[in-house]
Amino acid sequence: MPSQFILEDVSVVENDFSADSRDKDGMRIVTFEARRSLALHFAVEHIVQIEAVKDSKAGEPRSIITLSSGKRYISRRGAQELCTAIGKLGAAA
């Protein structure tokens, strides 16, 4: 089966969250910077984790994508929206 790819606007995670902050509900708070973002195609088979997080400035849902290489990215889309998009790729195959 050929690899499936998904296009995402992402910011690079520049730290290892050693001093991460969380809101009162325990959700991780991150910053997605649109002006420093990249548009990347991710091979779905290399995504090992999608974490639901919240944007510190906009208060909107975002997601952290972890790849099999260990690289991590903050996505413009929330985790639920991203998982739905990936699910549609699987249904189309």
Secondary structure, DSSP 8 states (H G I E B T S, - for coil): ----EEEEEEEE--S--TT-EE-TT--EEE---GGG-EEEEEEGGGEEEEEEEEETTT--EEEEEEETTS-EEEESS-HHHHHHHHHHHHHH-
